[in-house]
């Protein structure tokens, strides 16, 4: 009788021990889980549509500003037909003597972020209007993760040789235009020196003509 009780007690003890062991993960289980989580994070953070910039995180190509070359998915010298196919019908615009401006507003709201594109047609040589200056006001578009609209101009001055080329007003508020012609990038700022717009253009050329087309009352600074 005692032997039978002993056997029953032993079986119960073994069962309880096994349950306890199963409920507590081993060091090997913890290590495997950590490796799995690390691999998952790596997969999440990898993005084949992004570009790695020196000393910075990746900026997706669709949001990347490349001076003298492109802004987002629109490239300098891209035809107007291609641009309008990608961006859709503009919300506003104007055209005169082989030059035109197309403007897109976020959510079609004129008070929202804007994309301005200045097109030029080389009359007699190329019938296609081509994008010569592309400007955005949205902070979504970035040169890198430290340079975009909303930051101070001094952030751009650390990277480019900027020269003040013009002034204008928006709702009575002063705006200043700075350009690095050689690099092919320009910035407009408010009176506090905060960047309100970034424009990409042909290298070696000024962005002032495009700004005169984008905004009323632009005065060129010599």
ChimeraX commands (.cxc) that place a marker at each C-alpha (Angstrom):
marker #1 position 0.00,0.00,0.00 radius 0.5
marker #1 position 2.80,2.39,0.94 radius 0.5
marker #1 position 4.61,1.46,-2.27 radius 0.5
marker #1 position 1.54,2.33,-4.34 radius 0.5
marker #1 position 1.24,5.72,-2.58 radius 0.5
marker #1 position 4.92,6.40,-3.16 radius 0.5
marker #1 position 4.58,5.65,-6.89 radius 0.5
marker #1 position 1.53,7.95,-7.20 radius 0.5
marker #1 position 3.29,10.78,-5.34 radius 0.5
marker #1 position 6.41,10.38,-7.52 radius 0.5
marker #1 position 4.38,10.53,-10.74 radius 0.5
marker #1 position 2.61,13.74,-9.57 radius 0.5
marker #1 position 5.92,15.34,-8.61 radius 0.5
marker #1 position 7.44,14.55,-12.01 radius 0.5
marker #1 position 4.37,16.02,-13.75 radius 0.5
marker #1 position 4.53,19.23,-11.75 radius 0.5
marker #1 position 8.25,19.62,-12.47 radius 0.5
marker #1 position 7.70,19.09,-16.18 radius 0.5
marker #1 position 4.95,21.72,-16.25 radius 0.5
marker #1 position 7.14,24.20,-14.40 radius 0.5
marker #1 position 10.02,23.62,-16.77 radius 0.5
marker #1 position 7.77,24.10,-19.79 radius 0.5
marker #1 position 6.40,27.41,-18.50 radius 0.5
marker #1 position 9.90,28.90,-18.02 radius 0.5
marker #1 position 11.85,29.55,-21.25 radius 0.5
marker #1 position 15.44,28.43,-21.25 radius 0.5
marker #1 position 18.41,30.68,-22.03 radius 0.5
marker #1 position 18.59,29.07,-25.47 radius 0.5
marker #1 position 14.93,29.92,-26.10 radius 0.5
marker #1 position 15.54,33.55,-25.06 radius 0.5
marker #1 position 18.57,33.84,-27.34 radius 0.5
marker #1 position 16.66,32.39,-30.28 radius 0.5
marker #1 position 13.81,34.83,-29.70 radius 0.5
marker #1 position 16.23,37.78,-29.52 radius 0.5
marker #1 position 17.86,36.74,-32.80 radius 0.5
marker #1 position 14.47,36.34,-34.45 radius 0.5
marker #1 position 13.39,39.81,-33.27 radius 0.5
marker #1 position 16.65,41.34,-34.49 radius 0.5
marker #1 position 16.22,39.74,-37.91 radius 0.5
marker #1 position 12.62,40.99,-38.08 radius 0.5
marker #1 position 13.73,44.54,-37.22 radius 0.5
marker #1 position 16.41,44.35,-39.91 radius 0.5
marker #1 position 13.86,43.27,-42.51 radius 0.5
marker #1 position 11.48,46.06,-41.46 radius 0.5
marker #1 position 14.19,48.73,-41.61 radius 0.5
marker #1 position 15.53,47.66,-45.00 radius 0.5
marker #1 position 14.02,49.57,-47.93 radius 0.5
marker #1 position 15.22,48.97,-51.47 radius 0.5
marker #1 position 13.58,52.22,-52.58 radius 0.5
marker #1 position 15.80,54.30,-50.32 radius 0.5
marker #1 position 19.21,55.87,-50.67 radius 0.5
marker #1 position 21.82,55.81,-47.90 radius 0.5
marker #1 position 23.38,59.20,-47.34 radius 0.5
marker #1 position 26.77,59.54,-45.63 radius 0.5
marker #1 position 26.34,59.75,-41.87 radius 0.5
marker #1 position 22.57,59.78,-42.11 radius 0.5
marker #1 position 19.54,57.54,-42.36 radius 0.5
marker #1 position 18.08,56.61,-45.71 radius 0.5
marker #1 position 15.64,58.92,-47.47 radius 0.5
marker #1 position 13.14,57.18,-49.80 radius 0.5
marker #1 position 13.75,58.01,-53.46 radius 0.5
marker #1 position 10.19,59.32,-53.81 radius 0.5
marker #1 position 11.04,61.99,-51.19 radius 0.5
marker #1 position 14.69,62.61,-52.02 radius 0.5
marker #1 position 15.97,66.00,-53.22 radius 0.5
marker #1 position 19.03,65.76,-55.47 radius 0.5
marker #1 position 20.40,69.23,-56.31 radius 0.5
marker #1 position 20.65,69.89,-60.04 radius 0.5
marker #1 position 19.04,66.54,-60.83 radius 0.5
marker #1 position 15.65,65.73,-59.35 radius 0.5
marker #1 position 13.10,66.34,-56.66 radius 0.5
marker #1 position 11.13,63.29,-55.65 radius 0.5
marker #1 position 9.97,61.46,-58.77 radius 0.5
marker #1 position 10.37,64.48,-61.05 radius 0.5
marker #1 position 13.64,65.09,-62.87 radius 0.5
marker #1 position 15.14,68.24,-64.29 radius 0.5
marker #1 position 14.57,68.33,-68.09 radius 0.5
marker #1 position 11.76,65.78,-67.86 radius 0.5
marker #1 position 8.99,66.48,-70.39 radius 0.5
marker #1 position 5.82,68.19,-69.27 radius 0.5
marker #1 position 3.80,65.29,-70.64 radius 0.5
marker #1 position 5.56,62.81,-68.36 radius 0.5
marker #1 position 5.33,65.09,-65.34 radius 0.5
marker #1 position 1.60,65.66,-65.75 radius 0.5
marker #1 position 0.99,61.94,-66.21 radius 0.5
marker #1 position 2.63,61.26,-62.85 radius 0.5
marker #1 position 1.30,64.22,-60.87 radius 0.5
marker #1 position -2.08,64.59,-62.53 radius 0.5
marker #1 position -3.85,67.75,-63.58 radius 0.5
marker #1 position -2.35,70.83,-61.85 radius 0.5
marker #1 position -4.53,72.98,-59.60 radius 0.5
marker #1 position -3.20,76.21,-61.09 radius 0.5
marker #1 position -0.79,77.45,-63.72 radius 0.5
marker #1 position 0.13,79.97,-66.36 radius 0.5
marker #1 position 1.89,80.01,-69.73 radius 0.5
marker #1 position 3.46,82.64,-71.96 radius 0.5
marker #1 position 6.03,82.63,-74.80 radius 0.5
marker #1 position 7.33,79.08,-74.43 radius 0.5
marker #1 position 7.42,79.23,-70.65 radius 0.5
marker #1 position 4.83,77.83,-68.25 radius 0.5
marker #1 position 4.18,77.13,-64.58 radius 0.5
marker #1 position 2.16,74.27,-63.11 radius 0.5
marker #1 position 1.15,74.20,-59.44 radius 0.5
marker #1 position -0.19,71.30,-57.39 radius 0.5
marker #1 position -1.62,71.80,-53.89 radius 0.5
marker #1 position -1.86,69.08,-51.26 radius 0.5
marker #1 position -5.50,67.91,-51.15 radius 0.5
marker #1 position -6.19,70.64,-53.77 radius 0.5
marker #1 position -6.16,73.20,-50.97 radius 0.5
marker #1 position -4.40,76.46,-51.86 radius 0.5
marker #1 position -3.47,76.91,-48.21 radius 0.5
marker #1 position -1.73,73.53,-48.16 radius 0.5
marker #1 position 1.75,72.49,-49.24 radius 0.5
marker #1 position 2.54,73.32,-52.86 radius 0.5
marker #1 position 4.64,71.92,-55.68 radius 0.5
marker #1 position 5.69,74.45,-58.34 radius 0.5
marker #1 position 7.28,73.41,-61.62 radius 0.5
marker #1 position 8.69,75.83,-64.20 radius 0.5
marker #1 position 8.70,74.51,-67.78 radius 0.5
marker #1 position 10.59,75.91,-70.75 radius 0.5
marker #1 position 10.14,75.00,-74.42 radius 0.5
marker #1 position 13.17,75.41,-76.68 radius 0.5
marker #1 position 11.25,76.85,-79.61 radius 0.5
marker #1 position 12.44,75.57,-82.98 radius 0.5
marker #1 position 14.60,72.82,-81.46 radius 0.5
marker #1 position 12.43,70.83,-79.08 radius 0.5
marker #1 position 8.62,70.96,-79.10 radius 0.5
marker #1 position 8.41,69.46,-75.61 radius 0.5
marker #1 position 8.22,71.76,-72.59 radius 0.5
marker #1 position 10.76,70.55,-70.06 radius 0.5
marker #1 position 10.98,70.95,-66.29 radius 0.5
marker #1 position 13.71,73.45,-65.47 radius 0.5
marker #1 position 12.92,74.34,-61.84 radius 0.5
marker #1 position 11.01,72.21,-59.31 radius 0.5
marker #1 position 10.01,73.75,-55.97 radius 0.5
marker #1 position 8.25,72.18,-52.97 radius 0.5
marker #1 position 7.11,73.55,-49.63 radius 0.5
marker #1 position 6.37,70.20,-47.98 radius 0.5
marker #1 position 8.88,68.94,-45.36 radius 0.5
marker #1 position 8.27,65.42,-46.68 radius 0.5
marker #1 position 10.90,66.08,-49.36 radius 0.5
marker #1 position 14.44,66.10,-48.03 radius 0.5
marker #1 position 18.03,66.61,-49.11 radius 0.5
marker #1 position 18.85,64.47,-46.07 radius 0.5
marker #1 position 17.19,63.90,-42.73 radius 0.5
marker #1 position 18.44,67.25,-41.45 radius 0.5
marker #1 position 17.63,69.51,-44.42 radius 0.5
marker #1 position 14.04,70.18,-45.45 radius 0.5
marker #1 position 11.46,72.96,-45.15 radius 0.5
marker #1 position 10.84,74.07,-41.60 radius 0.5
marker #1 position 14.49,74.07,-40.51 radius 0.5
marker #1 position 16.74,77.12,-40.38 radius 0.5
marker #1 position 18.71,78.27,-43.42 radius 0.5
marker #1 position 21.97,77.81,-41.51 radius 0.5
marker #1 position 21.45,74.05,-41.95 radius 0.5
marker #1 position 21.68,74.57,-45.72 radius 0.5
marker #1 position 24.52,77.09,-45.44 radius 0.5
marker #1 position 26.67,74.36,-43.94 radius 0.5
marker #1 position 26.33,72.39,-47.19 radius 0.5
marker #1 position 26.02,74.98,-49.96 radius 0.5
marker #1 position 27.50,78.31,-51.03 radius 0.5
marker #1 position 24.31,80.34,-50.96 radius 0.5
marker #1 position 23.83,83.81,-52.34 radius 0.5
marker #1 position 20.76,85.98,-51.81 radius 0.5
marker #1 position 19.19,86.50,-55.23 radius 0.5
marker #1 position 15.74,87.94,-54.56 radius 0.5
marker #1 position 12.91,88.96,-52.24 radius 0.5
marker #1 position 9.11,88.86,-52.35 radius 0.5
marker #1 position 6.12,88.89,-50.01 radius 0.5
marker #1 position 3.47,86.31,-49.14 radius 0.5
marker #1 position 0.39,87.74,-47.38 radius 0.5
marker #1 position 2.47,90.72,-46.34 radius 0.5
marker #1 position 5.25,88.57,-44.91 radius 0.5
marker #1 position 8.80,88.96,-46.26 radius 0.5
marker #1 position 10.46,86.12,-48.13 radius 0.5
marker #1 position 14.10,85.86,-49.18 radius 0.5
marker #1 position 15.56,83.65,-51.93 radius 0.5
marker #1 position 19.02,82.09,-51.68 radius 0.5
marker #1 position 20.66,80.10,-54.46 radius 0.5
marker #1 position 23.72,77.95,-55.08 radius 0.5
marker #1 position 23.79,78.13,-58.87 radius 0.5
marker #1 position 26.69,75.74,-59.23 radius 0.5
marker #1 position 25.01,73.04,-57.14 radius 0.5
marker #1 position 21.56,73.60,-58.65 radius 0.5
marker #1 position 19.55,74.22,-55.48 radius 0.5
marker #1 position 17.72,77.25,-54.06 radius 0.5
marker #1 position 15.89,78.03,-50.82 radius 0.5
marker #1 position 13.25,80.58,-49.89 radius 0.5
marker #1 position 12.90,81.63,-46.26 radius 0.5
marker #1 position 10.69,83.72,-44.01 radius 0.5
marker #1 position 11.96,86.67,-41.97 radius 0.5
marker #1 position 13.15,84.36,-39.17 radius 0.5
marker #1 position 15.43,82.48,-41.58 radius 0.5
marker #1 position 13.26,79.36,-41.61 radius 0.5
marker #1 position 13.17,77.54,-44.94 radius 0.5
marker #1 position 9.73,77.79,-46.55 radius 0.5
marker #1 position 10.56,76.21,-49.90 radius 0.5
marker #1 position 13.31,74.25,-51.66 radius 0.5
marker #1 position 13.88,74.38,-55.41 radius 0.5
marker #1 position 16.03,72.20,-57.66 radius 0.5
marker #1 position 17.23,73.58,-61.00 radius 0.5
marker #1 position 19.80,73.17,-63.78 radius 0.5
marker #1 position 23.34,73.46,-62.47 radius 0.5
marker #1 position 25.11,76.69,-63.37 radius 0.5
marker #1 position 21.86,78.61,-63.81 radius 0.5
marker #1 position 19.93,80.93,-61.50 radius 0.5
marker #1 position 16.48,80.10,-60.15 radius 0.5
marker #1 position 15.36,83.76,-60.11 radius 0.5
marker #1 position 13.39,83.64,-63.39 radius 0.5
marker #1 position 11.37,80.69,-62.15 radius 0.5
marker #1 position 10.64,82.41,-58.83 radius 0.5
marker #1 position 9.42,85.45,-60.75 radius 0.5
marker #1 position 6.99,83.11,-62.50 radius 0.5
marker #1 position 6.00,81.34,-59.27 radius 0.5
marker #1 position 5.27,84.44,-57.18 radius 0.5
marker #1 position 4.15,88.00,-57.78 radius 0.5
marker #1 position 6.37,90.93,-56.87 radius 0.5
marker #1 position 9.71,89.10,-56.85 radius 0.5
marker #1 position 12.58,91.61,-56.84 radius 0.5
marker #1 position 15.99,90.43,-57.99 radius 0.5
marker #1 position 18.96,91.18,-55.77 radius 0.5
marker #1 position 22.22,91.86,-57.61 radius 0.5
marker link #1:1,2 radius 0.2
marker link #1:2,3 radius 0.2
marker link #1:3,4 radius 0.2
marker link #1:4,5 radius 0.2
marker link #1:5,6 radius 0.2
marker link #1:6,7 radius 0.2
marker link #1:7,8 radius 0.2
marker link #1:8,9 radius 0.2
marker link #1:9,10 radius 0.2
marker link #1:10,11 radius 0.2
marker link #1:11,12 radius 0.2
marker link #1:12,13 radius 0.2
marker link #1:13,14 radius 0.2
marker link #1:14,15 radius 0.2
marker link #1:15,16 radius 0.2
marker link #1:16,17 radius 0.2
marker link #1:17,18 radius 0.2
marker link #1:18,19 radius 0.2
marker link #1:19,20 radius 0.2
marker link #1:20,21 radius 0.2
marker link #1:21,22 radius 0.2
marker link #1:22,23 radius 0.2
marker link #1:23,24 radius 0.2
marker link #1:24,25 radius 0.2
marker link #1:25,26 radius 0.2
marker link #1:26,27 radius 0.2
marker link #1:27,28 radius 0.2
marker link #1:28,29 radius 0.2
marker link #1:29,30 radius 0.2
marker link #1:30,31 radius 0.2
marker link #1:31,32 radius 0.2
marker link #1:32,33 radius 0.2
marker link #1:33,34 radius 0.2
marker link #1:34,35 radius 0.2
marker link #1:35,36 radius 0.2
marker link #1:36,37 radius 0.2
marker link #1:37,38 radius 0.2
marker link #1:38,39 radius 0.2
marker link #1:39,40 radius 0.2
marker link #1:40,41 radius 0.2
marker link #1:41,42 radius 0.2
marker link #1:42,43 radius 0.2
marker link #1:43,44 radius 0.2
marker link #1:44,45 radius 0.2
marker link #1:45,46 radius 0.2
marker link #1:46,47 radius 0.2
marker link #1:47,48 radius 0.2
marker link #1:48,49 radius 0.2
marker link #1:49,50 radius 0.2
marker link #1:50,51 radius 0.2
marker link #1:51,52 radius 0.2
marker link #1:52,53 radius 0.2
marker link #1:53,54 radius 0.2
marker link #1:54,55 radius 0.2
marker link #1:55,56 radius 0.2
marker link #1:56,57 radius 0.2
marker link #1:57,58 radius 0.2
marker link #1:58,59 radius 0.2
marker link #1:59,60 radius 0.2
marker link #1:60,61 radius 0.2
marker link #1:61,62 radius 0.2
marker link #1:62,63 radius 0.2
marker link #1:63,64 radius 0.2
marker link #1:64,65 radius 0.2
marker link #1:65,66 radius 0.2
marker link #1:66,67 radius 0.2
marker link #1:67,68 radius 0.2
marker link #1:68,69 radius 0.2
marker link #1:69,70 radius 0.2
marker link #1:70,71 radius 0.2
marker link #1:71,72 radius 0.2
marker link #1:72,73 radius 0.2
marker link #1:73,74 radius 0.2
marker link #1:74,75 radius 0.2
marker link #1:75,76 radius 0.2
marker link #1:76,77 radius 0.2
marker link #1:77,78 radius 0.2
marker link #1:78,79 radius 0.2
marker link #1:79,80 radius 0.2
marker link #1:80,81 radius 0.2
marker link #1:81,82 radius 0.2
marker link #1:82,83 radius 0.2
marker link #1:83,84 radius 0.2
marker link #1:84,85 radius 0.2
marker link #1:85,86 radius 0.2
marker link #1:86,87 radius 0.2
marker link #1:87,88 radius 0.2
marker link #1:88,89 radius 0.2
marker link #1:89,90 radius 0.2
marker link #1:90,91 radius 0.2
marker link #1:91,92 radius 0.2
marker link #1:92,93 radius 0.2
marker link #1:93,94 radius 0.2
marker link #1:94,95 radius 0.2
marker link #1:95,96 radius 0.2
marker link #1:96,97 radius 0.2
marker link #1:97,98 radius 0.2
marker link #1:98,99 radius 0.2
marker link #1:99,100 radius 0.2
marker link #1:100,101 radius 0.2
marker link #1:101,102 radius 0.2
marker link #1:102,103 radius 0.2
marker link #1:103,104 radius 0.2
marker link #1:104,105 radius 0.2
marker link #1:105,106 radius 0.2
marker link #1:106,107 radius 0.2
marker link #1:107,108 radius 0.2
marker link #1:108,109 radius 0.2
marker link #1:109,110 radius 0.2
marker link #1:110,111 radius 0.2
marker link #1:111,112 radius 0.2
marker link #1:112,113 radius 0.2
marker link #1:113,114 radius 0.2
marker link #1:114,115 radius 0.2
marker link #1:115,116 radius 0.2
marker link #1:116,117 radius 0.2
marker link #1:117,118 radius 0.2
marker link #1:118,119 radius 0.2
marker link #1:119,120 radius 0.2
marker link #1:120,121 radius 0.2
marker link #1:121,122 radius 0.2
marker link #1:122,123 radius 0.2
marker link #1:123,124 radius 0.2
marker link #1:124,125 radius 0.2
marker link #1:125,126 radius 0.2
marker link #1:126,127 radius 0.2
marker link #1:127,128 radius 0.2
marker link #1:128,129 radius 0.2
marker link #1:129,130 radius 0.2
marker link #1:130,131 radius 0.2
marker link #1:131,132 radius 0.2
marker link #1:132,133 radius 0.2
marker link #1:133,134 radius 0.2
marker link #1:134,135 radius 0.2
marker link #1:135,136 radius 0.2
marker link #1:136,137 radius 0.2
marker link #1:137,138 radius 0.2
marker link #1:138,139 radius 0.2
marker link #1:139,140 radius 0.2
marker link #1:140,141 radius 0.2
marker link #1:141,142 radius 0.2
marker link #1:142,143 radius 0.2
marker link #1:143,144 radius 0.2
marker link #1:144,145 radius 0.2
marker link #1:145,146 radius 0.2
marker link #1:146,147 radius 0.2
marker link #1:147,148 radius 0.2
marker link #1:148,149 radius 0.2
marker link #1:149,150 radius 0.2
marker link #1:150,151 radius 0.2
marker link #1:151,152 radius 0.2
marker link #1:152,153 radius 0.2
marker link #1:153,154 radius 0.2
marker link #1:154,155 radius 0.2
marker link #1:155,156 radius 0.2
marker link #1:156,157 radius 0.2
marker link #1:157,158 radius 0.2
marker link #1:158,159 radius 0.2
marker link #1:159,160 radius 0.2
marker link #1:160,161 radius 0.2
marker link #1:161,162 radius 0.2
marker link #1:162,163 radius 0.2
marker link #1:163,164 radius 0.2
marker link #1:164,165 radius 0.2
marker link #1:165,166 radius 0.2
marker link #1:166,167 radius 0.2
marker link #1:167,168 radius 0.2
marker link #1:168,169 radius 0.2
marker link #1:169,170 radius 0.2
marker link #1:170,171 radius 0.2
marker link #1:171,172 radius 0.2
marker link #1:172,173 radius 0.2
marker link #1:173,174 radius 0.2
marker link #1:174,175 radius 0.2
marker link #1:175,176 radius 0.2
marker link #1:176,177 radius 0.2
marker link #1:177,178 radius 0.2
marker link #1:178,179 radius 0.2
marker link #1:179,180 radius 0.2
marker link #1:180,181 radius 0.2
marker link #1:181,182 radius 0.2
marker link #1:182,183 radius 0.2
marker link #1:183,184 radius 0.2
marker link #1:184,185 radius 0.2
marker link #1:185,186 radius 0.2
marker link #1:186,187 radius 0.2
marker link #1:187,188 radius 0.2
marker link #1:188,189 radius 0.2
marker link #1:189,190 radius 0.2
marker link #1:190,191 radius 0.2
marker link #1:191,192 radius 0.2
marker link #1:192,193 radius 0.2
marker link #1:193,194 radius 0.2
marker link #1:194,195 radius 0.2
marker link #1:195,196 radius 0.2
marker link #1:196,197 radius 0.2
marker link #1:197,198 radius 0.2
marker link #1:198,199 radius 0.2
marker link #1:199,200 radius 0.2
marker link #1:200,201 radius 0.2
marker link #1:201,202 radius 0.2
marker link #1:202,203 radius 0.2
marker link #1:203,204 radius 0.2
marker link #1:204,205 radius 0.2
marker link #1:205,206 radius 0.2
marker link #1:206,207 radius 0.2
marker link #1:207,208 radius 0.2
marker link #1:208,209 radius 0.2
marker link #1:209,210 radius 0.2
marker link #1:210,211 radius 0.2
marker link #1:211,212 radius 0.2
marker link #1:212,213 radius 0.2
marker link #1:213,214 radius 0.2
marker link #1:214,215 radius 0.2
marker link #1:215,216 radius 0.2
marker link #1:216,217 radius 0.2
marker link #1:217,218 radius 0.2
marker link #1:218,219 radius 0.2
marker link #1:219,220 radius 0.2
marker link #1:220,221 radius 0.2
marker link #1:221,222 radius 0.2
view
